[in-house]
Amino acid sequence: MITYIVERQLPGVAAGDVTAAAVRARDAADQLTREGTPVRYISSVYVPSDGSCHCLFEASSETAVRQVNEIAAIPLERIAPATQLTASALPAN
């Protein structure tokens, strides 16, 4: 599976609405997975001051990630393969 980042512009959106959209994305990913297209919603980061939102997914294709967002009815600007770096995955000093 490949990690993808979805970039969005959601100006003026309340935090509760962003949470609701994340739930829809997670549920849509679960639906597609049950239907035979594996997709996993990982996380979202929303920056209220500029309305930007970045969401991470794991999927076999960009098409699968696009389908999740269409099912969840969440607008997007761009989908691109990405590398996720977490503190726990970094080499020790």
C-alpha angles and dihedrals in degrees: 000000000000126000113235131190120214115204119205139174111217105165116186094008115145119237090245091057091051089052091050090051091050090052090051090049092050092047092047090051090050090049093052090047091053088050091055103267107107112220128155126197107217109177149312134227117200123191107199095190092067102015094240120147129184122192129189125215136172115219143140092246146014087242091063091051090048090052091053091054093046092051090047091046093229118148119232139189101200145353120208138164110260143183116233116209118192127184092241092055096052120101116262121252 
